[in-house]
Every structure is written in structure tokens, then in C-alpha cells.
Amino acid sequence: MATERMRHSVPRCIFVFTLFAFFEYSVETDSEFLRKRSSSFASEQIKLKYDSRTFVIDSENFQSENGNAQNFDPSKILSARGKGRNKRDTSSSKTNSPSSVSVQLNDSHTQMIVHWAGAGSQVIIALSRSSHPSSSSTSNLFISYDYGTSFENMQYKLTMPHSMVPIINHYYNSRVYNSHYIFTDIIHNYIFTTLDYGRTFSSHSVPFTPTDLKLHASNPNLVLGMNKNDTEKKLYLSEDFGYNWRMVQQGVVNVEWGEAPYDNETVIYVERQESWTNGGSILSSNNLFRTSPKILLYGGKNLKMEGPYMFATKTASFLFGGHGPTKQLWVSYKRRPFVNTQFSENIHREDYYVADASEEQVFLVVTHNLTTGDSNLYISDVTGSKYSKTLDNIVYFNPEGAHSTSWLRHFAKDAFVDLTKIKGLKGVYIASQLTKNNSFQRDEQRSMITFDKGGEWSLINPPAYDINGNKTKNCTSHSRENCSSLHLTQEFSRLYPGARNVPILSRESAPGIIMATGIIGQNLKDRPDVYVSSSAGYQWRPALEGSYFYAMGDHGGLLVAVPQFQNTKDLLYSWDEGETWNSYTFHNETIRVYGVLTEPGEATAIFSIFGSHLGYHKWLIIQVNMDKGFRKLMTKQRREAILPAAEYRTVSEKNQDARS
């Protein structure tokens, strides 16, 4: 069983928001390409379970593609889109024009981990490192105290004995104080702590290789640590923010802090390997392992926690009949005893994946056949113990389960499902569905949407006209063989060689606004464009032709886009939800762009563009301030009221044939 945390209401606007920007100019998909890219790509994925304002940007896939991209010409896009409505912002001297500041980091590492401290802070942290740290690797720690206008290299403040040079692999931000960080060196078994945003550091040798740390949600001093490669699987605990450590358990496969309001701050949950059982056991300690823990589930493994729910699996064998050993899913609701889950259909089940556990229900992917990868989506009751099927043949991959022998094994280290929750509104989800059994290709996938959390699924209504002004044939008014719907790219397409499409973007602070890369047709195989919805997916409009990186600012009142596969010094922006676009020259030279980001959850109109020079790789961070002169305009142009849930249900009723 695997899991994906989807939070939408956490203190300090914290929610998981991790971006892996691996993009490719080439469209080659042959075996040579797979061999060339797979080893580096799979290892680059980093889980940032609690780090809500952190982005991982990777430049490695650009290195061999230097020079293959064309230069971006914004005038062509604007003239094609606007019929006179769009314009180019050519006067950067005007007081109402955007402004930009570029920072040359003089750093050529392939990967950068960027973090906004949040909570009104001006601090941005950028760690540059190699994708595969070793004893010969190096790293640089850059910190900005003016929201990205300038960066200081703080690597010299990280000191070790005997003139050893630290190699920082990762860092963790306290969930209590945004000024508290722990930086880890897994080569020398050292950590570096700061309580003041990196202005000063303390260094500490630790008795394990700190590949995985878990910081407590309410007590800033409590930290759990493990070495994921340790054969003895020892678990360590610090009660003073990393100064001192004690070993508290062995044989630990997974560990989780308890969560309020269901647990007090000294509760720890552990999945432990056991020699006496086929699997392990789920344990809990209510006093930081000062006394013996309590066994919650014998034979349990694959512990996952999602708010009020705790999940674990068990393997059961039946004496008479059946399909042999069966994997069961057990759940604890609000810390009650674990119970075996029940399903409306008596179909063999071989794997489970918790896709979403918000809104007092669980979306669960069940794999019924590991050989074929046959997987369906189920929805639970409030307790998470009873499930009924809501969508057949959902796109799901697990490197140890469904489609594990497909081409994706070269690119995906972790399990994923193409199911996106639209943030800011309840019950709205977009899923990718396979249209042909035993197939795992883009041309046999379509997008489905629900406005009532799986009560009804329907094809996504396409815009009335496509990006070229041609009228579309909506599937609600045409025969299935002669109609089109809108299909949106998700994780599968982001990983697809030669595509690297950007996933669906929505924000809690911009309810109803969605930016997405998609195709109008009968499946996902075609050249994608950018589409925008102002009604949480009920209606869509074509926004930009081609593939772009994009971001939102000012509660969705400002949209920014940068071409994905073209060299550029220009960006496009819109303050009317994609109806019209302007261009702005943000740099004096054409560069290669790896991503455009803005601080999640904030009402900011300041964007950061990450890229490098064309002839050689050196990191550039360009801060673009779109706030000047546009604040009043963006405030006045508020969006239309979001359609009520009753209208959403009407859409589903009109598209009931989409289930067939």
C-alpha cells in the first residue's frame, strides 16, 4: 500500500506542495533514451511529507539538450490569441510596469531545493547539490533575507572538525517555528541546526546516517531520525532539536508522530519487523518509548497515517477455497481498534493505495491483478472501513505492484495515481482513466471529473472553441464516436518521455481557478495547450498555445506563464483569468528556464524564475515583481461567483453516459 497526503487546512497555511521540474526538449522515447535517463531520474525524487513550501528543481535533463530549443517569440502567441486584445509590455520604465532583479549564483550543481520560510518572512532558502551525493560531492547553501532580491552563500558557516567540508543533502523546517531548520550531511553523519533562519549554526555529530528526519508538529524540540539503509533499522529520538540522540527501537520499517487532536505530543506510532510473524506489527508508545510500547495490530505492515485514519495491511490465508493468500486492508478511525475493511464487491484484492483522505472520506485505489495492473477507485464511509467502487480503470502505478514492468519503472521511484483534488472547494476531483484494459499508454487514457466526490463522474466539457478558433463538438450533444472532451495532464504525463507536461494547478487561496495543460479530443495523445477554468472545472477556455510552466498570484487574480520547451527572456501574464495576456521582458539575455514559482498560499504578485545561461549551466534566479501598478486593477476585477454544488450535480447528470 502506498499513500499520498492531500491536506487543505493546516496551521500557517501549510500544505504539501512539492514540484519536481524534470523537463526534456527531445521527443525520443526509444530504449537508448530510457537507458540514458532512467538511472538519474528515479533517484532524484525526494519526499517532502511536511515541507509545504518546498520545491525541487532539477536541471540535469537539460545538459545534453543544449541548443536544441528554439527561442520564444511572445508576439506570435499574442497576435494569434488576442485579435488586438493582448499586448506586449515594452516600457519597463513606467511606474505601473513589472520589474525584475536577476541573481547569478555562480553555481553549477544539477539540483536545487528551494524553500519559502512563510508566515510573513522574507527568507528564501536555496540548496544546490548533486543528484547523487557521494564523498566527492559538494553543495552550496544560499539564503535570501529580502525575498529573493539577493542571496548569500552561507556554506562557510557550516563547520566541521579537522577541516572537513560539509556535503548537505537535505534540510527540514520546523513545523512550529519557521526560523528553525536542520540541515543533514549523510556522508559524514552530521547535522547543522539553526534557530534564526541560518544566520548562525550549530553542528552536531549524530550516531546514525540521517537520511530521514521527522520533526514534531507542535513541540519544536522533538525529532525522530532513521537511516533508511540501516540493516538493523534503528530508530533514534532527540528531545533537544538534534543536540542529543537516543536509540529507542530496532527493526523499525516506518515511524509516524501522533497527530492532534487524536494524540498527545508524546505519542509515536511504529511499524516494526517481527521474526515471529509473517510481516510485522503496528506499535504505539505514549511516552516517547520510556516504557514498553503497545501492540495495536499483530501481523500488520505498511503503516500509513492520514488525519483521523491509520491504515495497515495484513496477509491472510484461507483453508478452503479462495485465491490463495489475500492482502487485507485494516483501518483505525480516530484511534479506535483496527478493523478489517469491507468492500461492496467480492473481487480479489492484491494492493491498496490511499489517494486522498480529506473531507471525512477516503479515496482508495485497489489493484485486483498485479500482472495486468487492473486497478479501480473506491470511496469510503466516514470511518474509512466500508468501500464502494466509484471509477473503473484509474491510472495507477506502483514500482512494486501495478504496471511495475512498464516503461515507467525507469522514471518513477514512488507509487502514484492520476487523481487531483481541486483545492479551495469540496468534492471536486479530476482523474485519468484507462479506456483499454491491460494498456498503459497516453492514447488510451481520458480525463474524468466529479463535483460530488465520486457520486458521479463525467467527461470534462471542452471549451466552445479550441485554441485555433475552431468550434468543438461537446460529448453531451454529439454521439460518442463523433465528439471531443478535454483531457488534462497529471503525474503520468509529467513523467512521460518527451512530454514532461506540467500537472494541474489550483490553490486554496484561489477557489475555482484552475490552470492545466490539456488536449481537446478523445484521449491524451496530442500536442497540449494551456487551459483555464474560473468555475472549478465546470467551464474551460483555451489560454495559451503550447506547453508552459505556470503559476498563480494574488489569490488567482494574476496568472503567469513561461514557455517550457523554448529559450526565452519573456514571460506572459494575465490579470483577467487568462482572457487576455501581456508579455514582459524579465531579463536582458535569452535563458533556459527550469521553472517559475511563487510562494504558496500568499497574496503575492512576486514570482521567481529559475534557469541558467544557454551555453553553460550556472543557476540564475530572477525575481519578477508584478505588483506595481496592478494591485488596484487585480482587486477590482473579481471573478464571477462559483457555480453552486447543485449546478455541479446537474453537469454530472447530463453526462451519465461517460461511465459507459
Beta strands, then each sheet from edge to edge (+ up, - down):
strand 1: 2-3
strand 2: 20-21
strand 3: 54-58
strand 4: 87-89
strand 5: 99-104
strand 6: 111-116
strand 7: 124-129
strand 8: 139-144
strand 9: 152-153
strand 10: 170-173
strand 11: 181-185
strand 12: 190-194
strand 13: 202-205
strand 14: 212-215
strand 15: 223-226
strand 16: 235-238
strand 17: 246-249
strand 18: 252-257
strand 19: 268-273
strand 20: 280-285
strand 21: 294-298
strand 22: 301-306
strand 23: 309-316
strand 24: 326-333
strand 25: 339-340
strand 26: 342-343
strand 27: 351-356
strand 28: 363-369
strand 29: 374-380
strand 30: 386-391
strand 31: 396-397
strand 32: 416-417
strand 33: 419-421
strand 34: 429-434
strand 35: 445-450
strand 36: 458-459
strand 37: 485-488
strand 38: 505-507
strand 39: 510-521
strand 40: 529-533
strand 41: 541-544
strand 42: 548-553
strand 43: 558-563
strand 44: 570-574
strand 45: 582-585
strand 46: 592-597
strand 47: 606-612
strand 48: 619-625
sheet 1: 1+ 27+ 28- 29+ 30- 26-
sheet 2: 2+ 3+ 6- 7+ 8- 9+
sheet 3: 4+ 45+ 44- 43+ 42-
sheet 4: 5+ 48- 47+ 46-
sheet 5: 10+ 11- 12+ 13-
sheet 6: 14+ 15- 16+ 17-
sheet 7: 18+ 19- 20+ 21-
sheet 8: 22+ 23- 24+ 25-
sheet 9: 31+ 32-
sheet 10: 33+ 34- 35+ 36-
sheet 11: 37+ 39- 38+
sheet 12: 37+ 39- 40+ 41-
end
